[in-house]
Structure formats: C-alpha cells, structure tokens
C-alpha cells in the first residue's frame, strides 16, 4: 500500500498548491476571501483493525473560505462602499440573487446602482420626501433629475429684544423707510412657488414695557397690504418670556402675478426680552429653490444621500445587507459573488448597523484578506511536502525492485 500513501499525498499537496495559487492570484481582488485546504487522514476498513492499524494516506476534507475582515482602503468614488463587520451586499442579476463583499459600484445609463458585471445593487427605496420605505429590497435607482422648488411654509426665528429700550412718547406711526419709527430689525430669506428667493425683513417697535409691535416687509411685494400678519404684537412676562407663545401666519401677495400668493407660519416663540443688547440667536425656514444633483454620499447605516446645488441634501435610498449563520456554507459563483445554499442558512436581510449586520464606509473598498507573506511561506512548505511524497513513491519503487531482483 506504500504507493497509495504517496499518491494521496501528491494529490493533497497538488490541491493545496492550487488553493494557495488561487489566493495569491486574487491578492488584489476587492472583497476576495482566501481559502484554506483542510485535510483528513484515511484508514482502510479491516476486520480486527485496532491501534496498530496503519493508514492509507490523506484526503481533502474541505476547501474552507476564511471570512475575516480585509483592510479598508479609501477611493475617489463616493459610490464605492466597504463593509466593516458582518454582512454581504445583496445583488440581483435579472432576478437571480447573489451576495458579495465587493462594493465597487457605479450608476448605469438608467440611474441604477450596479457593479462591474452590471448586477443590480438592492436596497430600500425612498419616497419624494426622502423617507426610507422599509419593504422588500428592490433594485436601487437614484434619481438624477433636478429637485423641484419648495415654497416656504414655516419660518422660525429667535432673538432678544432689549428690555432696557425706552418706550417712545408719543408712539410714532410705523414706516419701514424711517428707522426712527422702529427699534430693531432683522432679515431672512424665503422662497415663493417658483423657487425665487425673496428677503423678508421683520421690524420691532416697543409699545409698552411688555409689548412690542411687529411688522414685516417682503422684497417683491410692495403694494399696500401685500404682506399681512395674523398678529402684530409680541407680549413678554416679567421673566422676559413671550406670552402667549404661539406662532402666527404671514400672507404675502407678490407684485408679479405669475407667482402664487404665499402663506407660511412665522414662529417667534423663542424670542425673549432680557436686559441685554438686541441679537438674533437662530433663524431658519423650510423653503428652497430648484437644485441640480451635485454629488452623492453614503452614511454608515447605508443611506444614500444626494447633495444638490441649492444646498439641500436628500436621502435617495438605503443599501441592504444580508447576513448568514454559516458563511462558509455559501457557494462561490465567480465574479466576487456567493450563492445561498442549505448549509449557509437563510439570509437575514436588513439595514446596516441593525442586528448582527456591520456598518458601511463610503468612498472606500475592502481589500482581499490574503496575506501574501503567509501564502508564499505556505507555497514553499507545500512544495517540500509534494517533493517528500514523491520521494516515498520513489523509495517504494526502489524497494519493489529489490524484491523483484531476489
């Protein structure tokens, strides 16, 4: 049986050389996971076999993949994504689902997120308001059209009106063109139905120790009564807090008849009347002009965000990840893809950073986890094993020749 030992050893060493060579060949393959040849000894079935039984060689027990984390390397493509931790990207090739750790993605001509093999990246879509729809994963398609303008519906400002200001006597009639008729003023930007920007100026006139008259003017609305406020007085209590603290409504009619009248909520409830200088501590509004898509970014939890030239950032979708209880049970399919099998278990699909799924890093890729130094050492050792097994065959042949010559 001596030849059997050597032959099995040669087959095993040859298989390990193939595995090592494949690892080395894929040292630069993004998302590649190195394999390991695992061996088992072989014993012949024999009656009365006991502890003195001699084996008949070795065999391949398994070619196991090692799903350890690869190094993460930055790239210049914001749609490149690296997984840190557990999980695989879920890909669709005309409905055939596969899984990968290679996150080198780009947009095709129709705006779908795909890899180099034109497999679609799947995930969760977003509605027009940028809210993620947590449903069955779909092929992600990122809109490239201009963003529709949004008229202002809410304007919020907070400021301190100086309590030390004297109340003029008699009270002058308000005139925006005459600074002596008001005490403080501040301006902010609002947007109409066409996305045009307008400047709204707020004027404050102290009318009593606790009350301030408020007036507004909007550039582009100059006719009498073009800007109407549902309330015209701010009242503060003895602690300097506005009372009552409720927003009021602003109605604006523009000189240009092609622009729809604008109505929005004006919230000044964060304003105070303290004995310190006038100052604005916050101001924001929710309208914006039309915008063109300027770039993408992907957050740690897989949300894909589009940045527009109007300064607005909107969520366009979310990448999905799939986890497996036994990744080693996945079937290699080539093109950096793995397929589900009975041994891998069912995929657990969800958003990154949920459950046992890892997080993502945008503009980066996960390198192969092949350690070239280790593989080259393994190559040398396997070569020695191959030579040693060949030597056992040579020795056995020499012994057989000696027996034949007797």
C-alpha positions in Angstrom: 0.0 0.0 0.0 3.0 2.3 0.1 2.3 3.7 -3.3 -1.2 4.7 -2.1 0.3 6.9 0.6 2.5 8.8 -1.7 -0.2 9.2 -4.4 -2.7 10.6 -1.9 -0.1 12.9 -0.5 0.7 14.2 -4.0 -3.0 14.8 -4.7 -3.4 16.6 -1.4 -0.3 18.7 -1.9 -1.3 19.5 -5.5 -4.8 20.6 -4.3 -3.2 22.8 -1.6 -0.9 24.3 -4.3 -4.0 25.2 -6.3 -5.7 26.8 -3.3 -2.5 28.8 -2.5 -2.1 29.8 -6.1 -5.7 31.0 -6.3 -5.2 33.0 -3.1 -2.1 34.7 -4.5 -3.8 35.4 -7.8 -6.6 37.2 -6.0 -4.5 39.1 -3.6 -5.6 42.3 -5.3 -9.3 41.3 -5.8 -11.6 43.6 -3.9 -13.7 41.7 -1.4 -12.0 38.4 -2.0 -11.8 35.9 0.9 -8.9 33.5 1.0 -9.5 29.7 1.1 -7.8 27.1 3.1 -7.3 23.4 2.2 -8.3 21.1 5.0 -7.1 17.5 5.1 -8.2 14.3 6.8 -6.3 11.0 7.2 -7.6 7.8 5.6 -7.9 4.4 7.1 -8.9 1.2 5.3 -11.9 -0.8 6.7 -10.5 -4.0 8.0 -11.8 -6.7 10.4 -9.9 -6.7 13.6 -8.3 -3.3 12.9 -7.0 -1.7 16.1 -4.5 0.7 17.4 -1.8 -0.9 15.3 -3.7 -0.2 12.1 -1.7 1.9 9.6 -3.5 4.5 7.5 -3.5 4.6 3.7 -2.9 8.3 3.2 -4.7 11.6 3.2 -7.7 13.2 1.5 -9.2 16.7 1.0 -11.8 17.2 3.8 -12.9 20.7 2.7 -11.8 23.8 0.9 -12.9 26.4 3.5 -13.1 30.1 2.9 -12.0 32.5 5.7 -14.4 35.4 6.0 -12.1 37.5 8.1 -12.2 41.3 7.7 -10.0 42.7 5.0 -8.3 46.1 5.2 -10.4 49.1 4.2 -8.8 51.4 1.6 -10.1 54.9 0.6 -11.0 55.6 -3.1 -12.1 58.6 -5.1 -15.5 57.1 -6.0 -18.2 58.2 -3.5 -20.3 55.2 -4.6 -17.6 52.7 -3.6 -18.6 51.1 -0.3 -16.7 48.9 2.2 -18.4 46.7 4.8 -16.9 46.7 8.3 -18.2 43.7 10.2 -20.7 41.0 9.2 -22.8 41.0 6.1 -22.9 40.9 2.3 -24.3 43.2 -0.3 -27.4 41.7 -1.9 -27.1 41.7 -5.7 -29.6 40.9 -8.4 -28.8 39.6 -11.9 -32.1 39.7 -13.7 -33.8 38.4 -10.6 -31.1 35.9 -9.6 -29.9 36.9 -6.2 -26.3 36.6 -5.1 -24.1 38.1 -2.4 -20.8 39.9 -2.4 -18.3 41.8 -0.3 -17.0 43.8 -3.3 -18.5 47.3 -3.0 -17.2 48.8 -6.3 -20.4 50.4 -7.6 -21.4 52.9 -10.2 -24.5 54.2 -11.9 -25.6 52.8 -15.3 -27.2 54.9 -18.0 -30.6 54.5 -16.4 -29.5 55.6 -12.9 -29.4 52.1 -11.4 -26.6 51.3 -8.9 -24.6 48.4 -10.4 -21.3 46.6 -10.2 -18.7 45.9 -12.9 -20.8 42.9 -14.1 -23.9 45.0 -14.3 -25.5 43.2 -11.4 -28.0 45.5 -9.6 -27.4 46.5 -6.0 -30.5 46.0 -4.0 -31.8 48.0 -1.0 -34.7 50.1 0.3 -36.1 53.0 -1.8 -37.1 56.4 -0.5 -40.2 58.5 -1.1 -40.3 62.0 -2.5 -39.7 63.5 0.9 -36.6 61.4 1.5 -38.2 58.9 3.9 -36.9 55.3 3.6 -39.6 52.7 2.7 -38.5 49.6 4.7 -40.0 47.0 2.5 -38.7 44.1 0.4 -35.3 45.1 -1.1 -35.5 46.4 -4.7 -33.0 47.4 -7.4 -31.7 50.8 -6.2 -32.3 53.6 -8.7 -31.0 57.0 -7.9 -32.9 60.0 -9.4 -30.8 62.4 -11.4 -33.4 65.0 -12.2 -33.4 68.5 -10.8 -35.1 69.0 -7.4 -38.5 70.7 -7.6 -38.5 74.0 -5.7 -40.4 74.2 -2.4 -42.1 77.4 -1.2 -41.6 78.4 2.4 -44.3 77.1 4.7 -42.5 77.7 8.0 -40.2 80.5 9.2 -38.7 80.3 12.6 -36.6 83.0 14.3 -35.4 83.6 17.9 -34.0 86.9 19.1 -33.6 89.0 22.2 -35.4 92.4 22.3 -33.6 94.7 24.6 -35.7 95.3 27.7 -33.8 98.5 28.5 -35.2 100.2 25.5 -37.4 103.2 26.3 -41.0 103.4 25.1 -41.2 106.5 22.8 -43.9 109.0 23.6 -45.9 109.6 21.6 -45.8 106.4 19.7 -44.8 107.1 16.0 -46.7 105.6 13.1 -44.6 102.7 11.7 -42.7 103.5 8.4 -40.2 100.9 7.1 -38.3 103.7 5.4 -37.9 105.7 8.6 -35.6 104.0 11.2 -36.8 106.3 13.9 -40.2 104.6 13.9 -38.9 101.2 15.0 -36.4 99.9 17.5 -34.8 96.8 15.9 -35.0 94.9 12.6 -33.6 91.7 11.1 -33.9 90.0 7.7 -34.1 86.4 6.4 -34.6 84.6 3.1 -37.9 83.0 1.9 -38.9 81.2 -1.3 -42.0 81.5 -3.5 -43.8 78.8 -5.5 -41.3 79.1 -8.4 -38.3 78.8 -6.2 -37.4 82.5 -6.4 -35.6 83.9 -3.4 -37.1 87.0 -1.5 -35.8 88.9 1.5 -38.3 89.3 4.4 -37.5 92.0 6.9 -39.0 92.0 10.4 -39.3 95.3 12.3 -39.9 95.6 16.1 -41.3 98.7 17.8 -41.5 98.8 21.6 -45.0 99.9 22.5 -45.0 99.3 26.3 -42.8 97.8 29.0 -44.0 94.3 28.0 -45.2 94.7 24.4 -43.5 95.0 21.1 -45.2 95.7 17.8 -44.0 93.5 14.9 -44.2 94.4 11.2 -43.0 92.6 8.1 -42.0 93.6 4.6 -41.1 91.3 1.7 -39.0 92.3 -1.3 -41.2 91.8 -4.4 -44.4 92.6 -2.5 -44.6 96.4 -2.3 -48.3 97.2 -2.7 -50.2 98.3 0.4 -51.4 95.2 2.3 -49.2 92.9 0.2 -47.8 91.5 3.5 -50.3 90.7 6.2 -49.7 89.3 9.7 -52.3 87.5 11.6 -51.0 89.1 14.8 -49.0 92.3 15.3 -47.9 92.3 19.0 -45.4 90.3 21.0 -46.0 90.2 24.7 -43.5 89.2 27.3 -44.0 88.3 31.0 -41.9 89.6 33.9 -39.3 86.9 33.3 -38.7 88.0 29.7 -40.5 85.0 28.2 -43.0 85.5 25.4 -46.6 85.1 26.5 -48.6 83.7 24.8 -46.1 81.6 23.0 -47.8 80.7 19.7 -46.8 81.2 16.0 -48.8 83.4 13.7 -49.5 83.4 10.0 -47.9 85.6 7.2 -49.7 86.1 3.9 -47.7 87.6 1.0 -49.1 88.7 -2.4 -46.3 89.4 -4.9 -46.2 92.1 -7.5 -45.6 89.5 -10.2 -49.0 87.9 -10.9 -47.3 84.7 -12.2 -46.1 84.0 -8.6 -48.7 82.3 -6.4 -49.6 84.1 -3.1 -47.5 82.7 -0.3 -48.7 81.8 3.2 -46.5 80.5 5.9 -46.2 80.2 9.7 -44.0 82.7 11.4 -42.7 81.3 14.7 -41.0 83.9 17.0 -41.8 82.0 20.3 -38.1 81.5 21.1 -37.7 85.3 21.4 -37.0 86.9 24.8 -37.0 90.3 26.4 -33.9 90.5 28.6 -31.8 93.4 29.7 -29.1 92.9 27.1 -28.4 94.0 23.5 -30.6 93.0 20.6 -29.3 89.9 18.9 -30.6 87.1 16.7 -29.7 83.6 18.0 -31.5 81.4 15.5 -33.2 81.7 12.1 -34.3 79.0 9.6 -37.1 78.3 7.1 -38.1 75.2 5.1 -38.3 76.5 1.5 -35.7 76.1 -1.2 -35.0 76.9 -4.9 -34.7 74.2 -7.6 -31.4 72.4 -7.5 -29.3 70.1 -9.6 -27.7 67.0 -8.3 -24.1 67.7 -7.4 -22.9 64.6 -5.7 -23.6 61.5 -3.5 -22.5 60.3 -0.1 -23.3 57.0 1.8 -23.7 57.0 5.5 -22.6 54.3 8.0 -26.1 52.9 8.0 -26.3 52.7 4.2 -28.4 55.7 3.5 -27.5 57.2 0.1 -27.8 61.0 0.2 -27.8 63.3 -2.8 -26.3 66.8 -2.5 -28.0 69.5 -4.6 -26.7 72.9 -5.8 -29.4 74.6 -3.7 -27.8 73.4 -0.5 -30.4 70.7 0.2 -29.3 67.1 1.0 -32.0 64.4 0.4 -32.0 60.7 1.2 -32.4 58.8 -2.1 -32.3 55.2 -0.8 -30.6 52.8 1.5 -28.3 49.8 0.9 -29.3 46.5 2.3 -27.0 43.9 3.8 -27.6 40.1 4.2 -26.1 38.0 7.0 -25.8 34.2 7.2 -25.5 32.0 10.2 -22.8 29.9 8.3 -21.0 32.0 5.7 -18.7 29.0 5.0 -21.7 27.3 3.6 -22.1 29.8 0.8 -21.3 28.6 -2.8 -18.6 30.6 -4.7 -20.1 31.7 -8.0 -17.2 33.7 -9.5 -17.3 37.5 -10.2 -16.9 38.0 -6.5 -20.3 36.5 -5.9 -21.6 33.9 -3.5 -24.8 32.0 -3.6 -27.1 30.8 -0.8 -27.2 27.1 0.0 -28.8 24.8 2.5 -25.6 24.8 4.5 -25.4 28.6 4.7 -28.8 29.0 6.1 -31.4 31.6 5.1 -30.2 35.2 4.5 -31.1 37.7 7.2 -31.7 40.9 5.2 -31.8 44.3 6.8 -30.3 47.8 7.0 -26.6 48.1 8.0 -26.0 48.6 11.8 -29.1 46.6 12.6 -29.0 43.2 14.4 -25.6 41.5 13.7 -25.0 43.4 10.4 -22.0 45.6 10.1 -21.6 49.2 9.1 -20.5 50.8 5.8 -17.8 53.2 4.8 -18.4 55.4 1.7 -15.6 56.1 -0.8 -13.7 53.0 0.3 -13.3 49.3 -0.6 -12.5 46.2 1.4 -9.3 44.7 0.2 -8.7 41.0 -0.2 -7.8 39.3 3.1 -5.0 37.3 1.5 -1.7 37.7 3.4 0.9 37.3 0.7 3.8 36.6 3.1 1.8 33.7 4.7 0.8 32.4 1.3 4.4 32.4 0.0 5.6 30.6 3.0 2.8 28.1 2.5 3.8 27.7 -1.1 7.4 26.7 -0.1 6.2 24.3 2.6 3.7 22.7 0.2 6.4 22.3 -2.4 8.5 20.4 0.2 5.5 18.2 1.1 5.0 17.4 -2.6 8.7 16.5 -3.0 8.6 14.3 0.1 5.6 12.4 -1.1 7.2 11.9 -4.5 10.2 10.6 -2.6 8.1 8.0 -0.8 6.9 6.7 -4.2 10.5 6.6 -5.4 11.6 4.8 -2.3 8.7 2.3 -2.5 9.6 1.7 -6.2 13.2 1.0 -5.2 12.1 -1.5 -2.5 9.9 -3.3 -5.0 12.8 -3.5 -7.5 14.9 -5.0 -4.8 12.3 -7.6 -4.0 11.9 -8.4 -7.7 15.6 -9.0 -8.1 15.7 -11.6 -5.3 
